[in-house]
Each structure stands twice: as C-alpha cells, then as structure tokens.
Amino acid sequence: MPDATSGPTDAPPPDPLTVLRSRNYVLLLVMAAVVGVPVTAAAFGFLALVAALQPMLSTDLPQALGFHGTPPWWPLPLLGTGGLLVGLTVHYLPGKGGHEPAEGFTPQGAPTPIELPGIFLAALATLACGAVLGPEAPLIALGGGLAAGAARLAKRDAPEQAIAMMGAAGSFAAISSLLGSPLLGAFFLMEASGLGGPMMALVLVPGLLAAGIGALLFIGLGSWTGLGTYSLALPDLPEAVTPTVAEFGWALVIGLSAAVVAVGIRWLAVHLKTHVERRRVPATVVMGLVVGGLAIAYAESTGKPQSDVLYSGQTALGPFLAHSTAYSVGALLLLVVCKGLAYCASLSSFRGGPVFPSMFVGAAGGILLSHLPELSLVAGFATGIGAMSAAMLGLPLVSVLLATLLLGSQGLTVMPLVIVSVVVAHVVSTRLTSQFSLKPEGDRGVQSARSPGTADSHRIQR
C-alpha cells in the first residue's frame, strides 16, 4: 500500500470532506452495507458450528464409543487430535492458519482468498477441541477476507485502498456480531489498529454501517434458529455497591498483580512458541496434551468441571460468577494457575484470539481476591477482567468497555474501579514488557484499518 508520507512530490493528504462527498465513497458505503449481511451470516454460522461441535466432541463422541459418560482422561486424545489438525494446517496450508496469538492482538489486514480455508480449519480445530483461545481473531480475519474478496469480484480494477477499507468493514461486522455491539467492535478495531487522524471517519463509517446492518441480521438469525445471540451482558448479577476507598486500594493491587501475571504468561508463550516453530506438528500435539493434562489435574484436584480450564471461557463467565461461592480459595488459586498455563500453551501453538481467556483468568483472580476484606465480589470480578485484558491485549479503552458492558447497568457502578485497575495494569505491563524484551503489541498497523494513503485516497475521490 502506498505510504502517505512518501513520494517524489510529498503531496498533501486529501481533504476528508472532499473524499466523503465523492461518488466513489458513496458507492463504497453501499458496498459495505451489502457486504455486512453475508459476513454477519458467516460469522453467526461459524460461532454456531463451534458451539455445536464442542459438546459433540466432549460428551457425545465418548458415549458413542461406548463409554458411560466422559472419561476423565478424554481431554488428552481430544486436545492431542486438535493439536495434530492445527499443526498440519499451519504447516501445510497457505496463510499459516492466521495470526500468531502469542504476538498479541495484532491484526494484519484482510487475508487473501487462498488463506481463508487454513484460517477457518485451524480456528475450528482450536475452538472445538478445547484449546484456551477465543474466536475473535479468526472472525476478524475471515470477515475481512470475505469482504475484500467480494470487493475484488465486484470491481476487478478497484483501488487497493478501497479493497482494504472493505476488508475493514467486513472485520467490523464480524467482530461486532461476537461482541454484541457495533460500537464496541468499532472501538476494538480502532484501538487495536492505532487508527486516528483526520481520515479516521473514512474507515470507521463503512465499518459501522456494515456492523449495524449485520447486528440486525445477527439478532434475527438468533431468533429464527433458536440459537440465541452471543451478547456480552451477563444476567442475574449480584448487586454492585458504591466503591469504597479500600476498594480503590484493591484496584491498584489488582492492576499490579494482573500486569505481573500477564507479562509472565506472554513471556512463557513467546518462549514456547520458538520451540513450537522448529517442529510445528509434533510440538503442537504436545502443547495440546499439556492443555488436556492441566484440565485433568485441575478437575481431579478440585472436583470441578474440566471445562473451567478448557475453552476460551466466553460462555463460562456468567455461570462462573453465579456459582462463585461454590469455589474455595484453593480451587480458585488452582484455576488461575492451570488456566493461565493452558493459556500459555495455547497461545504458543494453536490459532485463535487472546481476548476471552484473558477475561476469564482475570475474573478468576478477581473473585479469588474478593475473599479478602473490603473487596466486594462484583468489584473484584470487574477489576480483574479489566486489568488482565489491558495487560494482555494492550488495549486500555477496550478493556474498560469489556469489563463494564459485561455487567450491564451494574458496570456503571464499578467503572471507576475498573478504570484505575486498567490504567495501572497497562502502564506496569508496558514497562515490564520492555524490560523483558517481549515483542510489544505496538506495530498494530492494520492494512484494512489504516488511514488511506495519498495516492489511493485520490483514486477514491474520483
């Protein structure tokens, strides 16, 4: 893509209002609205397929093989098989199965059509078999790739920047379907890509339009199929109380603790990744067995379900909070350790997004600390989610929104605490990351969401 700062004439960037008034930009908006429908339908289908495969593989398959219930050792063959499928996909198919989750949330723009099957298969094997990653990164890649491919088919001589903007609109629609809010999806991609400047609206408007239309379709599909939607809001929450001075102190502690834990997780994941890359297929199988072994160890030690450690935690946050009183301090501590280590192993080798596991680890840590004096359950839960998300993702604004929107109206009460914990976690983790020479989340440039370059922007105007 041409660099807006380069060129022999150093031409000034185009006026955003001129671009907005252009006929081609209106056509781009129409295409974004049209593309939002099939992309959202594809995202819904992908999430529904994952939701159907998870119980099928973990519960129905062992029963079909003649076992009475699910054997306690079942995660080993399940995760080993998942690791084999992911390893083969990453090694042999184009695109390496999508982005490396150990590198943080760093979208790389819309993938090419030939890369989409590998991204789909690697993500499906990861999520269905129980690895500790979420669907958000694959959805962003698949949505962007489908939208960009559709733009190329519609107009073969379309400028590359227009295709990139269509890819961004597809990513907006896909991630908004998962997060349950077009606005949250916009903030998510805007902060992850470092999008800003006077041209920001040129990219945001098509994305918001695609996401808004897609959200209506997503709700309709959930009602029509009976599968429901994938909203972040949790029902039947405990009452949140007005924050106290002591809880502000705990918010500082939680933010600091989350930063240390998150940097440790990322350091170990990056270290493991260097070994996995040398022997991709067998090493990914080994990492799958590690995840399965951690789930077995946790379940046998606590009597709690293996699913606490397995999977992303996306659908488990609500039940976990509702039944948090059934978890002892020891069980919560072991859950944080086992889930965190399983998260490391999954980040190093599987394919998926880092968002929901970080939220679950943070929630478990916050609930654990709520057993200490002067920290309420809801405050610990929310600040833990916000702090761990900020430290793992490097997205402070999105982390505040994730933690507070998850709690609905209760989130407004604890938002000041969440902001404190997020700021502390973000600042401390950034400093620790530089000291440990980890690859920063910075370089979040996303081709599909960058401000248009000079040459291509002029082509959009015409």
N, C-alpha and C positions, 0 to 999 in steps of 0.2 A: 504494500500500500504506500503510496507516495507520502513523504514526510512533509507536514505543513510548514516546517521551518527550513526546508532545503529548497534548492532550485537556483538556477542561474540568476533569476531576476528578483528572488526573495519577494514575490508578490504578496501583498497583504491578504489576510484571510477574508473570505466573503462576508458580507453583512448578513447576519442571521435572518433579519426581517425580509431581505430580498429572497433568500432561499425559501422561507416559509410561504411567500407569495407566489412562488414559481409553480408552473403547471406540473412539472415532474414531481414536485414534493407532494402535491395533492394526489397524484397517481400512486405515489409511494404509500400514502395513508390508506388509500383504498385497498391496495395490495396487502397491507398489514392487517386491516380488518378482515379481509377474506382468509388470509393465512392463519389468523388466530383460531379459526374454527377447527380445521383438521389437526393443527398442532395440539390444541387442547384435548380433542378426542383421542389422539395418540397418547398423550400423557395420562389421561384417565385410563385408557386400556392397559398401559404399562403398569400403572400402580395397582389396578385390579388384578392383573396377571400375577404380580408379585404377592399380593395378599392371598390369592387362591393357592399358589404353589407352596407357600410357607407351611400351612397346616397339612397340606397334602404330603409333603416330603417328611415332615417331622412326626406326624401322627398316623395318617392313612397308610403310608407306604410300609412301615414296620408291621402294622396289623395285617396288611395284605400279604406279607411274607410269612405270616403265621405266628407272630409274637403277640402275647397278651399285653397290650399297651405298648408304650415306647420304652425299649430297654434303656437303662441309664447310660450305656456306652454308645448309644446311637449317634451323638454328635461327632464321634470320631470318623466313621465312614462317610457321614453326610458332609462334614467340612473338608475331609480329605478329597472326596469326589469334586466338591465345589472348587477346591484349590487346583485340582488337575484341570478342570474345564477352564478356569480363569487363566492358568499358566499357559495352556495350549493356545487359547485365544490371543493373549497378549504377545506370545512368541511368534505365532504364525500369521495372524490376520493383520491387514493394514490398520494403522492408527493406534496400535499397542493398547487397544481396549479403552482408550480415553486418557484423561489426565491422571498423573500420579497423585493420589490423595496425600501422600506424605509431604508433598511440597506445599501444602496449604491450599486454600481456596484461590486458585489462580487460573480462571478460565482463559482459554487460548483462542477464542474466536470460533466461528462455525466450522465444524469438520466437513470434509468432502464426502460426497455420497458413498465412495468406496470404503470409507472408515466407519460408517454408521452400523453395519452388521456386527463388527467387532465390539463396538461400544455397547450395543444392545445385549449381545451374548455375555460379555464379561460382567456387565451390571446385573443381568438376570441371574447368573450363576452366583454372584456375590450375595445378592439380597435374598434369594430364595433359599440358599443353603445355610444362612445364619451368620455370615461374617458381620463384623461390627462396623458397618458403614451404611450411609443413607442413600436415598435415591436422588438427591437434589442435583449433584454434579452430572450424572448421566442424563437427567431430564433437560438440563440446560444445554448440554451438547447435542442431544437428539433433537430438541426443539429448534435450536439454531441451525443444525444441519438440514432438517426438513424444510425450514422456511427459506434458507439460502438456496437450496436445490430447486424449490418451487419458483423462486425469482429467476433463476437461470433458465428454467424451462419456459417461463412466461415471456422472457425477453433475452434472447441469447447475446445481444450486444449491450446489455445493461452495464453501467459502470460498476466497477468493483466496490466502490464505496456504497452505492445503493444496495448491492447484494449483501454487504456487511451489515448495513442498517436493517435489512430484512431478517438477517440471521439474529440480530439483537432482539428484534420484535418477537421472533419465534422463541428465543430463550426467555423473554419476559413472560410470554403466555404460558410456557411450560412450568416455570418455577412458581408463578403466581397460582397455578392450579394446585400445586402441592402446599404452598404456604397459606392458601385460603384468602389471600388479599392481593389485588393488583398493586396497591400502594406499597405493601411490604416487599413484594417482588421487585418493584422499581428501586426502592432503597437498597435492596440486597445487591442487585447488579450494578447500581450506580456506585456504591461504596467499594465493592469488590474490584471494579474496573478502574477506579480513580477518575470516573467521568466528571467533568466540570467545565467551567469556562462558558463563554457566550454561546457556544454551539451545543450545549448540553440538551436544550429543549428539542433540537432537531432529531436527536436519537431517542429521547425519552417519550416524545409524543406518539410516534408509531408503536413503540413498545407498550405504552399504557393503553392505547386503543386496542391492540391485539389482546392484551391481558384482560381488559374489561369485557370485551365480547366473549373471550374464552371463558371467563368466570361464569357468565350467564349459562353458557353451554355446559360447563362443568357441573353446576347445580342441577340443571335439567337432566343430565345423564345420571347423576346420583339418585335423583328421584325416580327416573324411569326404570333404571336397572335394579333399584332396591339396594344398591351397594353403599349408598350414602356418599358423603363428601369427606375430604381429608382436611378438616378445619383444625387449626392450632388450638382453638379455645377449649379449655377443659371444663366439663360440667361438675356441678355439686362440689364446689370448692369450700374448704374451711373459711371461716370469716377472717379477713385480714384486719389487724388492729393498727391504729395510728403508730407510726415509727417512734421509737424512744431514742434517747441519747445513747443508751447502751447498745441498741441495735445499729446505730451508725458506727460505733466502735467495732461491732462484729462484721459490718460490711467491709471495713478496712482489712480485718483479718481474713475474711473470705476471699477478697480480691487478691491479697498477697499469697494466700495458700493456693488459689487456683492458678496463679501465674507460675508458681514453682512446679506444681503438678503438670501443667500443660507443657511447659518447656521440657520437663523430663519425658513426657510422652512423645513429643516431637523429636527430641534428641534420639531416643531409642528407636523410633520408627525410621528415622533417616539412617541410623546406623544399620538396622536390619535390612533396609532397602538396598544398601550397597552390596550385601551378601546375596540377596534375592536376585539381583540383576545378573550375577555371574552364572547362576544356574536356575533360570526362571521357572521351569516346570517343576522339578523336584522340590525346589525351595518353597514355591507357593503351596504345594501339597503339605510340606512340613509346617508352614505357618497356619494352614487350615487345621492341622492336627493339634497345634498349640492352642488355637482358639477353642476347639472342642474339648481339649483336656482341661482348660481353665473353667469352662462351663460345668463339666462333670465334677471337678474339685469343689467348686462353689456349692453346687446342689447337694452333694453328699455331705458337706460340712455343715450346711445351714438348714437343709430340708426345704429350701425354697426352689422355685422352678428354674430350670436351666435357661429359660428364655430371658431371665433377668440379665444374663451375661451375653447371650446370643442376640443377634439382630441389632438394628440401629437404635432401638428404644423409642422410635417415633410414635407408635401406638401404645407403648407401655407406660408413658409418663403419667397419664390420668389414673389408671389402676394403681400404679406405684404410690402416688400421693394419697389416694383414697385409703390404701391399706398400709400406710407407712407405720402405724402404731404396732403392726404385727412384726416389724423388723427390730431385732435387738441392736444394740450398739455394735456388737461384734459382727453381726450379719451385715450391717451397713458398711462397716470398715472393710470386710472381706469383699463385698460387692464393688466398692470403689477400686480396690486393688485388682480384682480379677477382670472387671470390665475395662479398667484402664489398660491392663496388659493385653487383653484381647483386642482392644482398640489399636494399640501399637502394632501388633502382628498384622491386623487387617490393613492398616494404613501402609505398611511396608510392601504389601504384595497384591492385595485384592483391588477391585475397582469400584468406586462409589464416592459418596460425599462425606465430608467430615463434620457436618453440622449437627445432626441429631444425636450421634454418640457423645459429642461434647456436651450437649444439653443434658443427656441422661447422667453422665458422670458428675456434672456439676450439681444436678438435682440430688443425687445420692449423697454427695458431700455436704450439701446444704442441709439436708434432712438429718444427716449424722451430727452436724454441729448444732442443730436445733435442740438436741438433748442437753446442751449446756445452758446455764442460767441466762435469762434475759434475751433469748432469741426465739421468736415465735416460729412455728412450723412454716407458714406461708412466706415469711420474710427469708428464712433460710433457704427454702426451695427456690424462690425467685432470684435471690442474690447469687446463689450457687450456679444457676443456669446462666445468668448474665455474665458472671465473672469468667466461668470456664469457656463460654462461647467467645468472649472477647479475647481471651488469652490464646485459644486455639486458632481462631479464624483471623484475628487482627482486624475485626470489623466492629468497632465500639458502638456506632449508632444502631446497626442492625441487631447487635446483641441486646441492647436496651429494649428494642422493639420486640424481639423474640420473647424475652422474659416477661414483659408486661402484657403483650397481647395474648400470651398463653393463658393468663389468669383473668382475662376479660376485665370486668369492672373492678375486681379486686386488685388488678395490676396497677391501677392508678394510685392506690393507697401506698403500695410499697415501691413505687417508681423512684422516689428519692434515694432509697437504699440501693436499688439496682444500679442507679447512675454512679453512686460512689464506688461500689464494688467493681463495676465495669471500668471506670477510669483507672483505678488502682491496678487492676489486672492487666489492662492494656499497656500502661506505662512500664510496669515492672517486667512484664513478659518481653516487651520490646528491648529493654536494657539487657535482660538475661540472654535473649536470643543473639544479640550482637556479641556478647561475651563468649557464648558457646559456639560461635561461628556457624550457626544454623542458617540455612537459606531463608531469607526473610520473605514474608508474604508480599513485600513491596515488589515491584515489577508485576503489578497486577494488570498490565495492559491487556485489554481485550480488543482484538480487532473488530469484533462485532459491536463494540460499545464505545469505541473511541470517537473523539470529535473528528468530523470529516476533515481530510487533508485538503489542501488548497485546490489542487487540480481537479480532484473528484467532486469537490463541492461545487465548483463552477459547472461541471457537467450535469449535476443535479438541477442547477438553476435553469439550464437552457430548456 
